[in-house]
Amino acid sequence: MQVMKWSVIALAVAAGTSQMAVASSQSESNGFIEDSSFNIFNRVLYMNRDFRNGPNTAGTGDKGYREETGLGIRLLYESGFTQGTVGVGFDAHSLSSIKIDSGRGRYGTGQFAQTGDGRGDDTQTEVGGAVKLRISDTVLKYGSQFVASPVFSTDDSRILPEVATGTYLVSNEIEGLELSAGRFTAMSSQTATGRDTLSEGGNTIKSANIFGANYSFTDNLSAGLHHSDVEDFFKKTYVNVNYNLPLAEDQALNFDLNGYKTKGDGQELAGDVDNKIWSLAAAYSLGAHTFTVAHQRASGDNGYYYGVDGGGTIWLANSVQYSDFNQEDEKSWQARYDINMASYGVPGLSFMTRYIRGTAADSYTERELDIEAKYVIQEGAAKDLSFRIRNAFYRDNAQGDVNDFRLIVEYPLSVL
């Protein structure tokens, strides 16, 4: 494996050297101001969770029911790059949350920080920025940023996202090949306004180092290999293979394989983590319809562990609305159906439903049924305004039953 890694790097260097005359992103830069953008992203999230078996024992002191509504406003500025061999730029963001509805008896959906009297905080604001450099098709960014790596992924499942602080390098010098590397030392949660050191269970760590490569062999076949070292917690490796098989003009088969191997390292602050987990999904698309089946399986001494490396670091088929189906030795199956109503004269309207059943150690079983509908306005003053309903019915034979309902309204505005 080490030989392959060095071969890929050597190939990238050689290609970059031999293709200096080929136009790159930096050579086509129009300037710092000319290529800049400013966007406002608004999200309203109404969310309730009904713990049908009585009060949840997780520690919030609620009566078995949580219900909150919040508004998230994101101001996102991205500059262009200065012209020349080395381009310089700057990104900045402001993230604000506004509590619309909450209460001591209903707090705990993960949208707001908690006040001293047990209520959701009325308002929160976080600002941050990052400097960036670009040479050819390679970008180096340092500062506060959103990250989407399979081994370090900031979560965006509430009104505001997590934000990581660190250095991230992404290189696309060879067509079809993307190389990435990063070092992150802090992260703000979805309910916090400041950047704290990466932590889990009261333990802080010094760094999370990540490396990755994605390569598109053809238009229909791609693969990825990523690795992370979260100091004193674990080392994690991720693999992915995605293959699309066109069958006819409006038919195709898609196969998506994802897998993680996680092993405790250093002080093992998360415990003796030793887990392998993988999922394989097969999707058949026929015009407006998509039919998917997926299988996911975990093995090792415990379940798949994530969170300190970002709340979105679980790129698996059966990580769904409420459950991840990632318990120790768990095996789960999914059946899913999607329909895009554009083919029936209603562009912007789509539906999805899926059912997942998992069995794990000690006769543990869990089931989840998800039903979703989404509509995006296609034109006019409210173009791109979207409405999304997500409804999950979760049942298990150990921890209790949960109904999870979410109404999400999003409105992106491009100012510049």
N, C-alpha and C positions, 0 to 999 in steps of 0.2 A: 504493500500500500504506500509506503514511503517513497518507493521508486516512482510510482505513478504520480504522486503529488509533485515531486520535483520535475518530472517530465512535463507536466502541464504548465508549471511556472516557466520552465525553459522555453516551451513552445510559445507562450505568451510574449516573452521578452524578444524572441527571435522574430515573431510576427510583427511586433510593434516597431522593431528596428528596420525590417524590410519594407514596411508599408508607410513610411513617413510621408510619402507624396499623396497618399490617399486622404481625402477630406475627412476631418474628425469633427466631433461636436464643438471642440474649442476653436478650431479654425473657422467655424461658421458662426461664432458668437457675434451678436449685434451690439453688445455692450451691457454694462451694469444696469442702467435704467431701461434701455430699450427692450430687454428680454424679461423684465420683472413682472410679477403678478401679485395681486392682492385679492384674497377671497374671504368671504364671510360664510361660515357654515353654522346653521342653526339646527338644533335637535331638541324636540320635546319628547320626553319619555314618561308615559304613565305605566306603572308596573305594580302588580299585586301578586303576592304569593300566599296561598291558602294551605297551611299545614293541617291537613284534614284530621290527623290523629291527635290534635290538641297542641298545646304550647310547644314551640320549638325549643330544644335544649341547647342550642348553640351559644347562648349567652346574652341575647339581647333583652330578655325579660318580657317579650311580647306575649300576646294571648293566642298565638297560633295563626296570626294573620298580619301580613305586612302590606302596606299600600302607600305609595308615594308618587308624586309627579314633580318633574324638574325640567328646567330649560337650560341647555348648554349653548353658549355662544363662543365660537372660535374665530379669531382674527388671524389669518395666515398670510404672511408676506414672504415671498421668495424673490430675491433679486436675480438678475442675470449675472453673467461673468464678464469681467473686464476683458478687453481684447488683448491679444498677444499670446506668447507661448504658454504662459501661466495665467489662467484666469482666476480672479478673486471675486467672491460674492458673499452674501450674508442672508440668512433666513431668520425670521422672527415670528413669534406667536404670542397671542394672549388668549387664555382659556378662562372662561367665567361660567359659573353655575348659579342659578337662581332657584330657590325652593318655591314651588307653587303650592304644594300640599304635602304635609307630613304630620307627625305627632309622636308623642312618647310611646303610645300603645301600638303604633303602626310603623315605627322606624326600623330600617334594616334591609332595604333593597339594594344597597351598595351605591347610591347616588350622591349622598351627602356625608360630610364629616359630622360627628356627633358632638353636641354641646354638653356642658356640664350637667344639665337637667335631663339629658337623655333624648333631646329632640334633634332634628336635622338642622344643620347650620343654614342660615338664611341665604347667604351669598358667599362665594369664594372666587378668588381670582389668582391666576398664576401667569407669569410672563417668562419668556425665555427666548433664547436665540442661539444661533450657531454660525460660525464662519466656515467658508468652504473654498477649496482650491480645486481647479481642474486643469489637467494636462492631457491633451488629446481627448480620449474617451474614458479617462480615469478621474474620479471625484473623491476628494478627501474632505470629510466634514467633522468639525469638532464643536461640541456644545450640546444643547438640549435638542432632542430629535425624536421622531417616531420611527420605530424600527420594525421591519417585517421579515425576520429571519426565522426559519423553522426551529432554530435553537436559541433564539432570543427575540421574542415578539411582544411588543407592547399591546395591551388589551384595549379594545374600543367597544365594549359591550354595554356601557352605560352612557350618561349624557356627556361625559368628558373622557378622554383617553389617558392611559399612562404615558409618561414622558421619560425617556432615558437620557442620561448625561454621559457622554464619552466621545470616543473617536471611532469613525466608521469610514472604511475605504471600499469603494465599489469600482471595479474595472471592467470595461467592455471593449477591450482593444481588439479582440478576435471576434469575428462575426459568429454569433451563436454561443459564445462562451462568456459567462459572467463569473468573475472572481471577487470575493468579498472577505474582509477581515475587520474586526472591531475589538475595542476594549471599552467596557462600560463600568462605571464606578458608583453610579447613583441612579435612583429612579423615584419619580413622584407617582403616588397611587392615583386612582380615579376619584378619590375623595380628599386629596391633600393638595395644599397650595405650595408646598416647598419640596425641594429635592432632598431626599434623605439617602444615606448610604444604603446599598442593597441589603435587605434584611429579611429574615424569616424566623418566626417564633422567638423574637427578641435577640436573635443572633445577627450580627453584621458581618459582611465580608468585604474584602478589599477590591475585588474585581471579578468581572466575567469576560473572558476572552473567547471570541468566536472566529471561525474560519469557514469558508464555504465555496463551492463551485457548482454552477448549473451549466449544462451544455445541451443545446438542441442539435441532435444528430440530423434530423430532417424536420420538415414542417409538422410531422405527426409523431415524432419520437423525441423525448427529452428525458434527462436524468439529472439528479442532484445529489451531492454529498456534502454534509455540513458537520462541524464538530464544535463543541464548546467546553470550556474549562471554567466552572464556577468555583472560585477558590474556597477551599475548605468545605465544600458541599459535595460536588460530584463532577464527573466528566460525562459528556453526552454526545452520541453520534447519531445522525439522522441520514436516511437514504430515501430517495424517491425515484420512481420510474413511471412515466406517463406515456401511454400509447393511444393514438387515435386512429381508428380504422374506418375510412369512408366506405360506405356500402352502395349508396346511390346518391342522387342529387339532394335528397332531404333525409337521408338515413346515415347513421354512423354508430360505431361502437367505440367506447372509450374505457380504458383500463388504467386505474390509478393505484399504485402501490406506495405506501408510506410506512416507515419503520424507525423506531428509536431503540437505542441501547444506552442505559444509564447505569453508572457505577459510582458508588461513594468514593470520595477522595479527600485527602488531608485530614482535618479534624472531623469530618463527616457530621456536620452540624444538623443535617437532616436525618441522621441515623444511618444505618448500614443499608444504603440504597443499592439494590441489585435487581434490575428489571429489564426485560425486553418486551416490546409491544409493537405490533404491526397491524395494518389494515389493508384490505384489497377491495376496491370498489369497481364494479362493472356497470356502465351506463349505456343504454340503447336509446338513441334519439330518433324520433320519427315525426318529422314536421314540427308541430307545436308541442309534441309530447316527449317526455323523457322518463324512462323507467330505469331505476337503479337498484341493484342489490349489493350489499357490502358485508364483509366478515372482518372482525377484529379480534385479536387474541393477545393476551398478556401472559408472561411467564416470569419466573424468578421468585425472590424471597418477599417481594412486596409489590404494590401497584406502581403505575407510572407516576413520577414525581415531577411537578413543575410549579411555577409561581414566583420563586425568587429570581428566575430568569425570564420573567414576564408572564402576565396572565393569559397571553395568547399563544404560549409555546406548547401547543398540542395540535399539530397538523395531522389529524387522524379522521377517518371517515365517520366514526361513531361518536365523536365529540360533538354533541348537539346542544339544544337550547338549555336543558337543565343538567343532564348527566354527561359524563365523559366515557362511561363504561370502561374504566381503566383500573378496576380493582385487581388485587392479587389473583393471578391465574384465571382471570375472567375471559370468557368467550362470548361474543355477541354477534347477532345478525341484524341487518337492516333491510327493509324494503321501502322504497321511496318512489313517489310519482310527482312530476312537475308538468305544468301546462302554461304556455305563453299564449294569451288570448289575442295577441296581435293578428294571428292567422284567422281569427274569427271576427275581425273588424273592431276590436277594442285594444288598440296599441297602448302599452304602458301597464296593462293589467296582467297579473300572473298569480298562480296558486301553487302551493306545495303541501304535500302531506307525507309523513314517514312514520314507520313503526320500528322500534328497536327493542330487542329482548336480549338480556345478558344473564349468564350464570357464572358464579365464581366459587371460591373455596367455601367450605362449611355450608353447602346447600344454599348459598346466598343467590337470590334472583332479583332482577330489576327490569322494569319495562317502561318505555316512554312512547307516547303518541304525540306527534307535533302536527299542528295545522297552521298554515300561514297564508296570508293574502297580501298583495302589495299593488299599489297603483301609483304611477308616476305621470303627472300632467305633462303632456307632450309639447304644448305651444302656448303662446300668450304671455301675459305679464307674470303668471305664476308657473312658467315653464320650469321643469325639474323639481317642483314641489312634490313630495312623495308621502304616502300614507301606508303604513305597514302594521298588520296585526299578527302577533305571534302567540300561539296558545299551546302550552305543553301540559300533558296529563302524565304525571310520573307516579309509578307504584313500585314498591319493593317489600320484601318480607322481613325487613330488619329495622330500617331507620324510619319508616313511615311514608305516607303518601303526600304528594304536593301537586297542586294545580298552579301553574305559572302563566300569567297573562300579561302581555305587553302591547301597548299602542305606541308606535313610533312615528313622529312627524318630522321630516327633514326638509330643509330649504337651503340649498347652496346658492350663493350669490357671487358672481364674478364682477368685482369692481374695477380691476385693472388687468 
